[in-house]
């Protein structure tokens, strides 16, 4: 018996799919009113689909349709990663490998020593400390002499990109204010507190990178993590980096404050405070413009960068005739404040790109 003509055509198209990523298929009509479209057999087989299997059809912003399996087959899941280590391996290198696995979306990370030897206490303590302090939603579920297993227990909808970014921004803004307070009062305790807080921002930064990497490779979770489309992933990555760098400069202000031996001149403090208030206001307004999708507010932040440059020059003129080391530290503090304002401008530029349609005719 000869195969049906449509089956012959499907076979030809399937072979061509091995060479080309795109296929052209014709829409058919059944029952007089229902449009149907066949899917490539190769794709269906790879995703373990059969008669009666469910698929998800989603209309994208550009009008195209995306088709994904309702459930992914077990063989293409990437839930578990295994890291084999030896006694001679550098703990920092192993930690970097674990971070890469975390960022790549693995939910279970097994760190096992080769042979029957035990993990060194140095490596074990280093990884446990890092996981608890830097990997959001991660718990140590297996802790035996030959193995250490980390498991990510947090579901995407529980902490979306926007929620994590909002927490990052709040902490970063608070760090900057506390760093200025430490400088004003020459408060070493507050300065040290700012430095320690930086890891909280880094935790959320790593978590956001994890979500964005997953969204780039998996269209299905874009909505789950709070984004509208995959196109937003790059923008949010740039914003998260700017927020993280803002916290880094608040940390640098605190670190340089710890190096100061005497109270800063009151006139200089007033100028640094004025510059810092402007930078922090720009930062908070840029984040507010992001969440409110406000193009005009973001534009205002960018325009204020000229004020920052002018005020920075005025502040530098107030530097006292102190010893060279003190002058260097004070200059670095002023530079960090200015950099915070520049990162606020960078965030606002991404906001412009996100919302340009709102001002176009």
Beta strands, then each sheet from edge to edge (+ up, - down):
strand 1: 28-30
strand 2: 34-36
strand 3: 55-59
strand 4: 65-69
strand 5: 80-85
strand 6: 108-113
strand 7: 138-144
strand 8: 147-152
sheet 1: 1+ 2-
sheet 2: 3+ 4-
sheet 3: 5+ 6+ 8- 7+
end
